[in-house]
Structure formats: structure tokens, C-alpha cells
Amino acid sequence: KVLVYLPENDVFIVSPVIERTTFDSFVSLRFDGESYQTLAPGAVVALPESNVSHTYRILPPLFSLLGRIAVTLVLELVLALIFKFRSKQQLGVIALTNVVTQLALNLALIITAIYCGSGTIYWLEFAVCEILVFLGEAFFYRWYFTKKAKKDPQNYWAENVLLYAFLANLLSLGFGLLVSTF
């Protein structure tokens, strides 16, 4: 519910129960045609359901998601170059894996936020999801790059892929948390 106080009339207006329908829900309340000046001071008026409308804004959250994916890709691909991942195929596998895991992570967090809010359960889910992303990426990289290393045993990257996965996820998590505080 939303409670609106009109101090010039000393009137309270109460909306009906409003359900959150997306991660960022925007609601408009219309007060058109109502005369609140004739009410007794301290009056409480119930706003009709027909005066409440939901506004769906898809672009800001979409741009935010794309921005997080882009920053993660830049950070993790730069780290991949430091770890001597050089071929287009290696970098492509890392990029595609990150896009998939970022989409899954964000979908899980959006669903949690809608149904549970952004309190303790959200942050617990966030921690569990981050661990699952690391484990998923680490096991996939280990499987994929070890399979490739059997054809070329001189490859340095097959041995260091778990360390890479850990540091890459730690780096993007740390940067994400830092950015989210601003």
C-alpha cells in the first residue's frame, strides 16, 4: 500500500495493495477529479483500484544487464590474456560461457527479488549463485580445455584453468560489488 499525505488539507490517501510485478516496479497513482479540500482534517480516503496503474520499464534494467555482462566480459577476457589464453576459440569459449552464466545468475536474482525482496534471502541466493557460477565455469573450462590439451600437451592453459576461473569470478564479483555501492 501507498500512503499519501496532503499537508495543506491534512488528508491521508491510501492506495489498495500493490503487488510487485517486476524487479523494478513502477506504479502511478491518479488523484484526478477528487476534491480533498472539503474533507475533514485528518480524514483517510481509500484510493479506488482504477486509479492505480503499473508502468513497465524494460529498457533501464535491460541496459543495466547488458552493461554488467560487458564489464564482466572485459575484465575476464583481460585476465584470460594474462593467463595466456590467446586463440579466438579459447577467448570465444570464455566469452560465451560468461554470457550464459551471467544470464542465468541475473535471472535467478530477478526471480528471487520479485518473490522474496532484496533482504537476507536475496543476498544468500546471490552468494549461492556466485559459487555455482564459479563451479560451473571451472568444471566446464577444465573439461573443455583438458579435452583440447590432449591434442596439444604443451598447452599451459589446461593446467591453470581452475585458478583462472576462480580469479576471474573473484575479480568480476569484487568489481560488481564496488560499482553497486555507488
trRosetta pair geometry for C-beta under 8 A, 3 or more apart (Angstrom, degrees):
i j d omega theta_ij theta_ji phi_ij phi_ji
1 14 6.0 -3 -179 -171 123 90
1 15 5.5 170 -156 69 66 80
1 16 7.1 -113 -109 140 85 16
1 17 5.8 -50 -62 -96 80 50
1 18 6.7 144 -86 6 27 87
2 14 7.5 160 81 -154 50 44
2 15 4.2 32 45 16 89 129
2 18 6.6 26 -21 -4 98 136
2 27 7.3 -167 -35 97 142 136
2 29 6.3 -126 80 -55 146 145
3 12 6.1 -19 -168 -167 96 106
3 13 7.4 151 -158 77 46 49
3 14 5.6 -12 -105 -103 73 73
3 15 7.7 -124 -64 12 36 80
4 12 7.1 146 77 -160 49 53
4 13 4.4 -14 60 58 103 100
4 14 7.9 -162 24 -71 71 30
4 15 7.8 72 -9 -32 101 94
4 29 7.1 -167 -37 102 141 157
4 31 7.9 -107 92 -71 161 132
5 11 7.6 159 -155 84 50 44
5 12 5.6 -23 -101 -102 69 73
5 13 8.0 -166 -74 21 25 72
6 9 4.6 9 112 41 117 103
6 10 7.4 -63 89 1 74 12
6 11 4.7 -3 52 58 111 90
6 12 7.7 -161 18 -77 76 26
6 13 7.0 54 -18 -12 106 105
6 36 5.7 64 56 129 164 152
7 10 6.8 24 -156 -76 37 53
9 36 4.9 110 109 129 172 101
9 37 5.7 -116 -109 -101 122 48
9 39 6.6 64 164 56 120 100
9 41 7.5 -163 157 -105 54 65
10 41 3.9 14 91 -146 136 87
10 42 5.8 -20 146 -44 107 50
10 43 7.9 95 110 20 76 71
11 36 4.8 -156 63 -177 164 114
11 39 5.2 79 -104 78 128 136
11 41 7.5 -108 -62 -131 66 39
11 42 7.8 -27 -98 31 43 7
11 43 5.1 -13 -125 64 86 91
11 44 7.8 165 -170 -87 65 28
11 45 6.5 14 175 -2 111 113
12 42 7.7 -1 -2 -170 102 38
12 43 7.1 -160 35 98 73 47
12 44 4.6 -18 74 -110 110 72
12 45 7.0 169 90 22 55 68
13 29 8.0 136 121 161 128 140
13 31 7.0 -26 -146 -107 174 115
13 36 7.4 -67 -61 -103 115 138
13 44 7.8 164 -88 -161 22 54
13 45 5.0 -24 -110 69 70 97
13 46 7.9 137 -162 -112 61 8
13 47 5.4 63 171 -52 102 104
14 44 6.1 21 -12 -178 116 100
14 45 7.1 173 21 83 74 43
14 46 5.5 -35 70 -108 96 57
14 47 6.5 -156 85 5 39 87
15 18 6.2 12 121 -39 131 111
15 29 5.9 -98 -87 -109 127 127
15 47 4.7 -27 -103 53 57 128
15 51 7.9 -129 -124 90 89 99
15 52 5.7 100 -160 -84 116 127
16 46 7.5 59 -66 -175 72 98
16 47 6.9 -116 -15 80 71 83
16 48 7.8 -1 -28 174 115 22
16 49 5.0 2 2 -89 154 78
16 52 6.3 -116 42 -4 98 151
18 25 7.8 159 149 135 110 140
18 27 5.4 -2 -158 -103 147 163
18 52 6.4 -140 -95 -173 104 142
20 25 4.5 -146 -141 -15 72 147
20 114 6.2 -164 115 -147 110 65
21 25 5.5 111 36 -109 69 116
21 54 5.9 31 21 -156 140 156
21 56 7.6 -68 97 -91 124 97
21 114 7.7 -7 169 -143 16 114
22 25 5.4 146 50 -77 75 70
22 56 6.5 107 -19 -130 147 85
22 61 7.6 -139 158 -10 122 160
22 114 6.9 -63 -158 -100 17 113
23 61 6.0 119 63 -118 126 148
23 110 4.7 -71 -68 -141 123 88
23 113 5.1 49 -131 90 83 136
23 114 6.3 -74 -79 -61 53 86
24 57 6.8 -52 99 65 115 107
24 60 7.1 -52 65 88 157 120
24 61 5.9 -174 18 -61 119 117
25 54 6.7 -56 -164 -143 95 105
26 54 7.1 112 78 -166 59 60
26 55 4.2 -49 96 67 111 101
26 56 7.6 -176 44 -77 100 18
26 57 5.8 52 3 -5 139 114
27 52 6.4 -13 -173 -167 110 92
27 53 7.2 155 -158 81 61 40
27 54 5.8 -36 -102 -104 70 58
27 55 7.1 -172 -87 14 19 84
28 52 7.4 155 81 -155 54 43
28 53 4.9 -13 58 63 101 91
28 54 7.9 -174 18 -87 77 11
28 55 5.9 72 -21 -31 105 114
29 47 6.3 -14 -158 -179 111 164
29 51 6.2 41 -164 137 63 96
29 52 5.9 -13 -104 -102 69 70
30 51 4.4 -129 61 -158 86 85
30 52 7.8 -142 17 -63 80 29
30 53 7.4 40 -18 2 108 105
31 34 5.3 -83 -180 36 73 123
31 36 7.7 -25 -177 -29 123 125
31 47 7.6 -71 -95 -118 73 116
31 51 7.1 77 -75 -173 36 138
32 51 7.7 -171 31 -127 81 109
34 45 7.6 127 -173 148 139 156
35 38 5.4 32 128 10 112 108
36 39 5.6 -40 -164 12 56 120
36 45 7.0 -116 -113 0 98 154
39 43 4.0 -103 164 38 120 156
39 45 6.8 -88 -100 -53 161 120
40 43 5.0 116 63 -53 72 109
47 51 5.1 -105 174 73 100 130
47 52 6.8 102 122 -49 119 97
48 51 5.1 95 66 0 79 102
49 52 6.0 -64 -161 30 43 109
57 60 5.5 16 140 19 115 108
57 61 7.4 119 107 -2 81 93
58 61 6.6 -73 -161 49 39 99
58 62 5.6 37 153 -24 76 119
59 62 5.5 -63 -140 41 30 113
59 63 6.0 28 165 -18 69 107
60 63 6.0 -56 -143 38 28 107
60 64 6.3 31 156 -21 63 108
61 64 5.3 -53 -146 37 35 117
61 65 6.3 38 154 -21 67 103
62 65 5.8 -52 -150 35 31 111
62 66 6.4 27 153 -14 65 107
63 66 5.7 -54 -143 41 33 110
63 67 6.1 38 154 -23 65 106
64 67 5.7 -55 -149 35 28 114
64 68 6.5 28 154 -18 63 104
65 68 5.8 -54 -149 35 31 109
65 69 6.4 29 154 -17 65 105
65 102 7.9 135 -172 148 84 108
65 106 5.6 95 -127 -174 108 166
66 69 5.7 -53 -146 38 33 111
66 70 6.2 35 153 -22 65 106
67 70 5.6 -53 -145 35 30 112
67 71 6.3 27 158 -16 65 105
68 71 5.9 -54 -145 38 30 108
68 72 6.2 31 155 -19 64 108
68 102 6.7 171 115 -164 101 124
68 106 7.3 136 80 -79 145 131
68 176 6.7 49 -143 -117 103 111
69 72 5.7 -57 -148 38 30 112
69 73 6.3 31 154 -21 65 107
69 98 7.4 135 -156 133 78 97
69 99 6.1 51 -159 -117 124 70
69 102 4.8 138 -104 121 87 160
69 103 7.7 24 -92 -55 128 72
70 73 5.7 -55 -148 35 29 111
70 74 6.4 29 155 -18 65 105
71 74 5.8 -53 -148 35 32 110
71 75 6.3 27 157 -15 66 109
71 172 7.4 136 118 -139 87 91
71 175 6.7 -152 154 124 121 132
71 176 7.6 141 101 -81 132 78
71 179 7.6 0 168 -30 172 163
72 75 6.0 -59 -146 41 28 108
72 76 5.9 11 164 -6 67 115
72 98 5.7 -177 128 178 115 125
72 102 5.8 169 55 -85 160 134
72 172 4.5 50 -126 -143 82 138
72 176 7.7 11 -75 -61 95 115
73 76 6.3 -65 -137 46 23 99
73 77 5.7 17 167 -15 65 115
73 95 5.7 44 -139 -131 109 86
73 98 5.8 154 -90 100 71 145
73 99 7.4 21 -76 -63 116 82
74 77 6.2 -62 -139 40 20 104
74 78 6.3 22 161 -19 61 109
75 78 6.1 -60 -152 35 24 109
75 79 6.5 19 154 -13 62 109
75 168 7.4 137 121 -156 91 73
75 171 5.4 -172 165 127 122 116
75 172 5.1 155 84 -83 141 82
75 175 6.0 -152 -88 14 157 158
76 79 5.5 -52 -146 40 35 112
76 80 6.2 45 149 -28 64 102
76 94 6.4 -161 134 164 111 115
76 98 5.7 166 63 -89 155 149
76 168 4.3 62 -128 -162 94 115
76 171 7.2 158 -81 75 65 121
76 172 6.0 -18 -51 -49 101 126
77 80 5.1 -44 -145 31 37 119
77 81 6.7 42 153 -21 63 96
77 91 6.0 57 -138 -151 103 102
77 94 6.5 144 -94 105 72 129
77 95 6.5 20 -77 -76 117 93
78 81 5.8 -49 -156 30 34 111
78 82 6.8 35 146 -18 63 102
79 82 5.4 -51 -152 34 39 115
79 83 6.4 30 150 -11 68 107
79 164 6.8 147 136 -155 106 83
79 167 6.3 -169 -169 113 141 107
79 168 5.1 180 84 -96 147 84
79 171 6.1 167 -58 27 147 162
80 83 5.6 -61 -148 45 33 106
80 85 4.0 -50 173 52 94 131
80 90 7.2 171 175 135 125 104
80 91 6.1 139 115 -107 147 77
80 94 5.2 113 -90 122 152 179
80 164 6.8 68 -104 -167 63 130
80 168 7.3 32 -55 -93 79 132
81 84 7.6 47 -178 -76 33 18
81 85 6.5 -81 -76 62 33 76
81 86 7.1 78 -128 -92 68 62
81 91 8.0 23 -65 -94 80 117
83 157 6.5 91 139 -119 98 90
83 160 5.9 -164 -162 116 110 129
83 163 7.8 170 -120 93 129 97
83 164 4.6 39 -113 -99 171 119
84 156 5.4 13 87 80 147 132
84 157 5.9 -143 90 -67 92 95
85 90 4.3 -153 -168 139 97 133
85 91 6.1 139 134 -68 109 70
85 94 6.6 70 146 -27 162 143
85 157 5.5 95 -82 -118 75 144
85 164 7.5 88 -30 -144 124 159
86 90 6.7 54 48 48 36 138
86 91 7.7 -39 166 -36 11 108
87 90 4.6 97 59 5 86 100
87 91 6.9 -164 90 1 45 86
88 91 6.0 -61 -144 46 31 105
88 92 5.7 36 155 -25 66 112
89 92 5.6 -54 -141 37 26 114
89 93 6.4 29 158 -21 62 103
90 93 6.0 -55 -151 32 28 109
90 94 6.6 24 153 -14 63 107
90 145 7.6 54 -125 -103 97 106
90 157 6.8 3 -138 133 143 172
91 94 5.6 -53 -147 39 34 112
91 95 6.1 35 154 -20 67 107
92 95 5.7 -54 -142 38 30 111
92 96 6.1 26 160 -15 66 108
93 96 6.1 -56 -142 40 27 107
93 97 6.1 28 158 -20 62 111
93 141 7.8 129 131 -110 118 73
93 144 6.1 177 -173 144 148 154
94 97 5.9 -58 -146 38 26 112
94 98 6.3 25 156 -19 62 109
94 141 7.6 38 -96 -102 79 114
95 98 5.8 -60 -151 37 28 110
95 99 6.5 28 155 -20 65 104
96 99 5.8 -51 -147 33 33 111
96 100 6.4 31 155 -16 65 106
97 100 5.9 -58 -151 38 30 110
97 101 6.2 19 157 -11 67 110
97 137 5.7 112 153 -123 126 89
97 140 6.0 171 -128 101 132 143
97 141 7.2 64 -154 -63 178 87
98 101 5.9 -58 -138 43 30 103
98 102 5.9 32 161 -21 67 109
98 137 7.6 39 -80 -110 63 132
99 102 5.9 -55 -143 37 26 111
99 103 6.4 26 157 -19 62 107
100 103 6.0 -58 -151 35 27 109
100 104 6.4 23 154 -15 64 109
101 104 5.6 -54 -144 40 35 111
101 105 6.0 38 155 -22 67 107
101 133 4.7 109 178 -142 123 97
101 136 6.1 163 -106 88 119 129
101 137 5.9 -34 -51 -60 161 105
102 105 5.7 -53 -142 38 29 112
102 106 6.1 22 161 -13 64 110
103 106 6.1 -60 -144 42 26 105
103 107 6.2 28 157 -20 63 109
104 107 5.8 -55 -145 36 28 111
104 108 6.4 27 157 -17 63 107
104 133 7.6 165 81 -94 110 93
105 108 6.0 -60 -153 37 27 109
105 109 6.3 20 155 -14 65 110
105 129 5.1 123 -133 159 81 124
105 130 7.4 63 -133 -79 128 53
105 133 5.5 1 -72 -70 123 133
106 109 5.6 -56 -143 41 33 110
106 110 6.1 36 157 -23 67 105
107 110 5.8 -53 -144 34 29 110
107 111 6.4 28 157 -16 63 106
108 111 6.0 -57 -150 38 29 109
108 112 6.3 29 153 -18 64 108
108 125 6.7 -160 145 168 103 114
108 129 5.3 169 90 -104 143 136
109 112 5.5 -53 -145 38 33 113
109 113 6.2 34 156 -21 66 105
109 122 7.2 68 -153 -160 80 88
109 125 6.6 154 -104 116 64 117
109 126 6.2 51 -107 -91 113 81
109 129 6.6 -104 -56 26 91 169
110 113 5.7 -54 -146 36 30 111
110 114 6.4 31 154 -21 64 105
111 114 5.8 -53 -149 33 30 111
111 115 6.4 2 163 4 65 112
112 115 6.5 -74 -143 50 25 92
112 116 5.2 -35 -178 36 68 118
112 121 6.7 -156 -173 127 108 96
112 122 5.4 141 131 -113 117 67
112 125 4.4 -166 -114 80 163 171
113 116 7.0 -67 -104 59 15 74
113 117 6.7 -8 -157 -179 52 11
113 118 5.5 17 -129 -74 94 81
113 122 5.8 55 -86 -115 70 124
116 119 7.2 -112 146 44 88 89
116 121 4.3 -87 165 90 143 137
116 122 6.0 178 97 -57 110 77
116 125 7.6 132 57 -18 149 140
117 121 7.4 87 61 50 79 108
117 122 6.5 -103 103 -35 53 121
118 122 4.6 -32 -143 12 41 169
119 122 5.9 116 51 13 35 102
119 123 7.5 -81 135 2 33 98
120 123 6.0 -63 -150 41 33 105
120 124 6.1 34 154 -20 69 108
121 124 5.5 -54 -145 38 32 114
121 125 6.2 36 154 -20 66 106
122 125 5.7 -57 -151 38 28 112
122 126 6.3 34 149 -25 64 105
123 126 5.2 -43 -144 31 36 119
123 127 6.5 38 155 -19 64 100
124 127 5.9 -52 -151 34 32 109
124 128 6.4 28 152 -14 65 107
125 128 5.7 -57 -145 40 31 109
125 129 6.0 31 156 -19 67 109
126 129 5.8 -58 -145 39 26 110
126 130 6.3 27 156 -21 63 106
127 130 5.8 -54 -147 34 29 111
127 131 6.6 28 154 -16 63 105
128 131 5.8 -57 -153 37 32 111
128 132 6.3 29 151 -17 66 108
129 132 5.5 -56 -145 40 33 112
129 133 6.2 38 154 -24 67 102
130 133 5.6 -48 -146 32 32 113
130 134 6.6 33 153 -17 63 103
130 169 7.0 138 -176 174 86 116
130 173 5.8 68 -148 -105 134 132
131 134 5.8 -53 -152 36 32 111
131 135 6.3 27 153 -14 66 108
132 135 5.7 -55 -141 41 32 109
132 136 5.9 34 158 -20 66 109
133 136 5.8 -56 -143 39 26 111
133 137 6.2 21 160 -13 63 110
133 169 6.3 156 107 -128 104 129
134 137 6.1 -63 -147 42 25 105
134 138 5.9 23 159 -20 65 113
134 165 6.3 121 -162 148 70 99
134 166 6.5 54 -160 -106 120 54
134 169 4.4 -144 -94 63 93 174
135 138 5.7 -56 -139 39 27 111
135 139 6.1 20 164 -13 65 108
136 139 6.3 -59 -144 40 23 102
136 140 6.1 18 160 -14 62 112
137 140 5.8 -60 -143 42 28 108
137 141 5.9 26 161 -17 67 110
137 165 4.9 170 113 -146 102 114
137 168 7.7 -108 133 79 150 125
137 169 6.7 161 51 -59 144 121
138 141 6.0 -56 -143 39 25 108
138 142 6.1 26 157 -21 62 110
138 161 7.4 139 -149 130 61 87
138 162 5.2 54 -157 -127 108 71
138 165 3.9 168 -88 103 75 159
138 166 6.9 40 -88 -50 125 73
139 142 5.6 -53 -143 37 30 114
139 143 6.2 29 158 -17 65 106
140 143 5.9 -57 -148 39 29 108
140 144 5.9 19 160 -12 67 114
141 144 5.9 -61 -137 44 27 105
141 145 5.6 6 173 -2 68 117
141 161 4.4 -166 137 173 114 122
141 162 7.5 172 86 -72 117 46
141 164 7.1 -129 157 78 160 114
141 165 5.4 -171 30 -65 146 122
142 145 6.7 -59 -127 47 17 95
142 146 5.7 17 167 -18 58 118
142 161 5.5 172 -82 92 57 128
142 162 6.1 29 -76 -64 113 90
142 165 8.0 -60 -38 -15 87 145
143 146 6.2 -64 -142 38 18 108
143 147 6.3 21 158 -21 59 110
144 147 5.9 -59 -154 32 26 112
144 148 6.6 18 152 -12 63 108
145 148 5.4 -51 -146 40 39 112
145 149 6.1 46 151 -28 67 104
145 155 7.5 -149 178 132 94 139
145 157 5.8 -102 -166 119 138 99
145 158 4.7 -173 137 -106 98 69
145 161 4.9 159 52 -71 149 151
146 149 5.3 -50 -143 32 33 116
146 150 7.0 47 154 -32 61 92
146 158 5.2 113 -92 -159 51 113
146 161 7.8 -113 -42 24 80 146
147 150 6.2 -43 -163 12 31 113
148 151 6.1 -57 -171 32 45 108
148 152 7.0 -18 151 34 74 100
148 155 7.0 18 114 7 94 175
148 158 7.1 -162 73 -81 85 113
149 152 6.3 -85 -144 70 39 68
149 153 6.3 70 166 -110 81 41
149 155 4.6 -127 -116 57 87 126
149 157 7.7 -155 -79 73 112 75
149 158 3.4 -4 -59 -57 149 158
150 153 7.2 17 -136 -72 25 78
152 155 5.1 80 104 -34 100 107
155 158 5.0 76 101 -9 110 104
156 159 6.5 -71 -174 36 44 105
156 160 6.5 1 151 8 78 120
157 160 6.0 -79 -142 53 37 95
157 161 6.1 64 161 -66 74 89
157 164 7.6 5 -156 -24 84 151
158 161 6.2 -27 -150 -19 27 117
160 163 5.1 -53 -167 45 73 115
160 164 5.7 81 133 -29 84 100
161 164 5.3 -51 -145 36 35 117
161 165 6.3 38 155 -23 67 102
162 165 5.7 -48 -145 33 32 111
162 166 6.4 31 154 -17 63 105
163 166 5.8 -56 -149 37 31 111
163 167 6.2 20 159 -10 67 110
164 167 6.1 -64 -144 44 26 102
164 168 5.8 27 160 -22 66 113
165 168 5.9 -54 -139 37 24 111
165 169 6.3 17 163 -12 61 110
166 169 6.3 -65 -151 40 23 103
166 170 6.2 21 155 -17 63 113
167 170 5.5 -55 -141 40 32 113
167 171 6.0 36 157 -23 66 107
168 171 5.8 -54 -148 35 27 112
168 172 6.5 15 159 -9 63 107
169 172 6.0 -56 -141 43 31 102
169 173 5.9 33 158 -20 66 110
170 173 5.8 -56 -142 40 26 111
170 174 6.1 27 159 -19 63 110
171 174 5.9 -57 -145 37 24 109
171 175 6.3 20 158 -14 62 109
172 175 5.8 -53 -141 41 32 109
172 176 6.0 36 156 -22 64 108
173 176 5.7 -57 -147 37 27 112
173 177 6.3 25 157 -16 64 107
174 177 5.9 -56 -147 37 28 108
174 178 6.3 30 154 -20 64 108
175 178 5.6 -55 -148 36 32 114
175 179 6.2 29 156 -17 66 107
176 179 5.9 -56 -145 38 29 108
176 180 6.2 28 157 -22 64 110
177 180 5.7 -55 -143 35 30 112
177 181 6.9 36 156 -28 61 101
178 181 6.2 -57 -163 21 31 111
178 182 7.9 20 148 -14 60 102
179 182 6.2 -62 -166 29 42 107
